[in-house]
């Protein structure tokens, strides 16, 4: 497993006027080569993602939830079948 984690969010979709994935902001080439990229290459991709996502009009923010609130949300949404959950996504 790479030391620099994948930016994948489990939404792989290309389209429109951009060559970037609408989920993570990477190109198809970056997606397919992620596992074999050098750490420095992965870091360059990560460094460029905020600008790419802004270009796509995608705003990402980290929710300031404490662990107990996250666990409660996960349990509640899984029990009530609200939302979509993706586990085991790598790349």
Residue pairs with C-beta under 8 A, 6 or more apart in sequence:
1 90
2 34
2 35
2 37
2 39
2 42
3 39
4 39
4 42
4 43
4 46
6 24
6 34
6 89
6 90
6 91
7 24
7 25
7 26
7 45
7 46
7 49
8 23
8 24
8 31
8 89
8 90
8 91
9 23
9 24
9 89
10 23
10 86
10 89
11 21
11 22
11 23
11 24
12 21
12 23
12 24
12 31
13 21
13 22
13 23
14 20
14 21
14 22
14 28
15 22
16 22
18 55
18 56
19 27
19 28
20 26
20 27
20 52
20 55
20 56
21 27
21 28
21 31
22 56
22 58
24 31
24 49
25 48
25 49
25 52
25 53
25 56
25 58
26 34
26 45
26 49
26 52
30 37
30 45
31 91
34 42
34 91
35 91
37 45
53 59
53 60
65 73
74 85
76 82
77 83
77 85
78 85
